[in-house]
Amino acid sequence: MQDGTTTGTQEKPRQAVVIGAGIAGLLATRVLAEYYEQVLVVERDALPVAPQPRAGTPQSHHLHRVLPRGKMILERLFPGFLDGLLEHGAFSLEHTKSLLIAKDGRTALSAPNATGKDASCSRALLEWEIRQRVQALAGVRFLSHQDVIGLVASSDRKRIAGICVREHGQLAERTTIAADLIVDASGRSSKLTHWLQELGFHLPEDEQVHSAIGYSTRYYQFPADAHHEWSNALKPFSQSDGVAFSLLEDHTCAVIIGNIGGHYPPTDAAAFEQRLTVAIGSYLPSLLQDAQPLDDPRGYRIPVCVRHHFEQMEDWPNGLLVMGDAFCNFDPIYGQGMSVAAIEAETLARCLHEQQSYPQPGFERHVLQRMQEAIAPAWWLSSVSDLNAPGVTYTGSSPLRGVRLIQLYLDLYLKYGPVHDRELIQKGMQGQTHMLKNFLMNGLLISPREVINARVLATLLAVEEASAERQLLAELLQGYPQRFEAILDEIIPDFSRSFEGLQAFAQEEEVSVSQ
Ligand SMILES: Cc1cc2nc3c(=O)[nH]c(=O)nc-3n(C[C@H](O)[C@H](O)[C@H](O)COP(=O)(O)OP(=O)(O)OC[C@H]3O[C@@H](n4cnc5c(N)ncnc54)[C@H](O)[C@@H]3O)c2cc1C
């Protein structure tokens, strides 16, 4: 959208180009199709006609879950989306239960999933379902098997006016494609920083969490009539392996062993099964009853998670945006990436709508600033959690503060919150329980400050057996002279604008979320 040139009565700008047909690219396309005459999606892969993993998204072999906020946005962008997934074979989560296994691998909390409709499926099916719907939109075209290899800038570098492409795998011929707006959604492997530097831009320092994450995933097949006590199970990693189990389409399930700090789980089948037994042995007979392995475990390693700060560039060029993993990528164990991409798409829609009504200069940089506000809670939650693991380090212009204190608080919350919850449930206050709030916070539906505050801390410490934690907390707080709430104001970023879109949206509709 050209700065200050488009009003509600003017015609749509002609062409937007989206680089990458992953989740972020598809969601951006869905939004842009309402504002541009044509949207061209340029993708490196030849896109499969059926739901299949593909080379350009190597992570798609691994389990991908969508957080509650992401589900709400998908349903809004594509009405009937959940029904579509179920029609195409996704596992129905209605009347099923989830299992949260404690870090010791023995104790667990079993809870029913939400009463409403919900589904679980592979990343390949999820992406395919979105792609089918985007391909059907008026004005949208896909140019596949093409590598974007650079940006074309105006002579004064104030505008990005096009992209340079060549056929995937060919080194010779290249062509340029002109566009009014280009959105880079090419994922973790994005070359955007390189392209901008080539054009002479100076980049602000990014933030990096050197987590050295390792995944190992194995698929299993169940008989068609298998009975399942739980549809999902999760054991968070601590000093030991984390495990995630999820039932998927076609009577299959995926099991991940995940770890951090360079403790990579094995991809050898026998070693994988052994590590699984150590991690969640007592639950395996129920989870994998009658299941047969479909393949050998496959690994994935992520040395570092990166949050770029393009929004800080005062000379950010017009005609260019960036979304999804190319802007900020997370430790996947928290399942945030696709939902954050959905929040960014919704942010883009809001900005385009405002720009149409009240055109302002510097539109693209403004969009990046708004997206960055939306990214903030997810980045903070996953970084704080990762940084508590030995060997994980952070680099960036403003170090994360109070990591140990926040982790102790969250440990307290999970340990003593359920003690209060029994009382709250007896009083009919299910909507106020600690476990629900924890779920909503990690689902990016409420601000971390609704869970982490002085009032809640007081109730947690009121539990009699909390004396050891009280002592530890007192020791940690010695480093801070202020009151607890003031300390939190200092160490937790200001998320006051991060949930703006959600409030407006929540008034419009209600979509069920699974717990
Ligand atoms: C192991 C693992 C597990 C994960 N699990 C979860 C999860 O449970 N939940 C969750 O929400 N997120 C998860 N994620 C993150 C998730 O995959 C991404 O955040 C999400 O898919 C959004 O990514 P994206 O669309 O920005 O990029 P991608 O999905 O990576 O898509 C980028 C697209 O751009 C194309 N492309 C790249 N370069 C070019 C180029 N030069 N020219 C043309 N095309 C190009 C690629 O082929 C690809 O199609 C996981 C990630 C990993 C690594």
PDBQT file of the ligand as one rigid body, heavy atoms in Angstrom, charges set to zero:
ROOT
HETATM    1  C1  LIG A 601      10.920 -28.806  14.797  1.00  0.00    +0.000 C 
HETATM    2  C2  LIG A 601       9.911 -27.702  14.778  1.00  0.00    +0.000 A 
HETATM    3  C3  LIG A 601       8.675 -27.877  15.379  1.00  0.00    +0.000 A 
HETATM    4  C4  LIG A 601       7.753 -26.845  15.391  1.00  0.00    +0.000 A 
HETATM    5  N1  LIG A 601       6.571 -27.004  16.055  1.00  0.00    +0.000 NA
HETATM    6  C5  LIG A 601       5.683 -25.995  16.088  1.00  0.00    +0.000 A 
HETATM    7  C6  LIG A 601       4.443 -26.127  16.767  1.00  0.00    +0.000 A 
HETATM    8  O1  LIG A 601       4.157 -27.129  17.408  1.00  0.00    +0.000 OA
HETATM    9  N2  LIG A 601       3.571 -25.084  16.717  1.00  0.00    +0.000 N 
HETATM   10  C7  LIG A 601       3.865 -23.920  16.060  1.00  0.00    +0.000 A 
HETATM   11  O2  LIG A 601       3.042 -23.008  16.042  1.00  0.00    +0.000 OA
HETATM   12  N3  LIG A 601       5.037 -23.763  15.422  1.00  0.00    +0.000 NA
HETATM   13  C8  LIG A 601       5.944 -24.755  15.414  1.00  0.00    +0.000 A 
HETATM   14  N4  LIG A 601       7.127 -24.588  14.759  1.00  0.00    +0.000 N 
HETATM   15  C9  LIG A 601       7.380 -23.299  14.081  1.00  0.00    +0.000 C 
HETATM   16  C10 LIG A 601       6.631 -23.244  12.763  1.00  0.00    +0.000 C 
HETATM   17  O3  LIG A 601       7.107 -24.228  11.883  1.00  0.00    +0.000 OA
HETATM   18  C11 LIG A 601       6.765 -21.850  12.134  1.00  0.00    +0.000 C 
HETATM   19  O4  LIG A 601       6.786 -20.866  13.105  1.00  0.00    +0.000 OA
HETATM   20  C12 LIG A 601       5.589 -21.561  11.246  1.00  0.00    +0.000 C 
HETATM   21  O5  LIG A 601       5.474 -22.542  10.278  1.00  0.00    +0.000 OA
HETATM   22  C13 LIG A 601       5.686 -20.208  10.534  1.00  0.00    +0.000 C 
HETATM   23  O6  LIG A 601       6.750 -20.271   9.675  1.00  0.00    +0.000 OA
HETATM   24  P1  LIG A 601       6.851 -19.416   8.362  1.00  0.00    +0.000 P 
HETATM   25  O7  LIG A 601       5.630 -19.514   7.550  1.00  0.00    +0.000 OA
HETATM   26  O8  LIG A 601       7.358 -18.089   8.740  1.00  0.00    +0.000 OA
HETATM   27  O9  LIG A 601       8.040 -20.201   7.631  1.00  0.00    +0.000 OA
HETATM   28  P2  LIG A 601       8.018 -21.653   7.006  1.00  0.00    +0.000 P 
HETATM   29  O10 LIG A 601       6.871 -22.439   7.451  1.00  0.00    +0.000 OA
HETATM   30  O11 LIG A 601       9.373 -22.205   7.225  1.00  0.00    +0.000 OA
HETATM   31  O12 LIG A 601       7.793 -21.356   5.464  1.00  0.00    +0.000 OA
HETATM   32  C14 LIG A 601       8.736 -20.647   4.685  1.00  0.00    +0.000 C 
HETATM   33  C15 LIG A 601       8.411 -20.909   3.220  1.00  0.00    +0.000 C 
HETATM   34  O13 LIG A 601       9.244 -20.074   2.423  1.00  0.00    +0.000 OA
HETATM   35  C16 LIG A 601       9.804 -20.843   1.356  1.00  0.00    +0.000 C 
HETATM   36  N5  LIG A 601      11.058 -20.176   0.995  1.00  0.00    +0.000 N 
HETATM   37  C17 LIG A 601      12.162 -20.044   1.761  1.00  0.00    +0.000 A 
HETATM   38  N6  LIG A 601      13.086 -19.315   1.116  1.00  0.00    +0.000 NA
HETATM   39  C18 LIG A 601      12.554 -18.990  -0.091  1.00  0.00    +0.000 A 
HETATM   40  C19 LIG A 601      13.035 -18.246  -1.202  1.00  0.00    +0.000 A 
HETATM   41  N7  LIG A 601      14.241 -17.671  -1.198  1.00  0.00    +0.000 N 
HETATM   42  N8  LIG A 601      12.241 -18.118  -2.286  1.00  0.00    +0.000 NA
HETATM   43  C20 LIG A 601      10.991 -18.686  -2.311  1.00  0.00    +0.000 A 
HETATM   44  N9  LIG A 601      10.489 -19.392  -1.268  1.00  0.00    +0.000 NA
HETATM   45  C21 LIG A 601      11.262 -19.531  -0.175  1.00  0.00    +0.000 A 
HETATM   46  C22 LIG A 601       9.973 -22.231   1.948  1.00  0.00    +0.000 C 
HETATM   47  O14 LIG A 601      10.043 -23.217   0.947  1.00  0.00    +0.000 OA
HETATM   48  C23 LIG A 601       8.702 -22.340   2.796  1.00  0.00    +0.000 C 
HETATM   49  O15 LIG A 601       7.626 -22.809   2.035  1.00  0.00    +0.000 OA
HETATM   50  C24 LIG A 601       8.069 -25.606  14.751  1.00  0.00    +0.000 A 
HETATM   51  C25 LIG A 601       9.310 -25.431  14.139  1.00  0.00    +0.000 A 
HETATM   52  C26 LIG A 601      10.230 -26.459  14.171  1.00  0.00    +0.000 A 
HETATM   53  C27 LIG A 601      11.568 -26.215  13.543  1.00  0.00    +0.000 C 
ENDROOT
TORSDOF 0
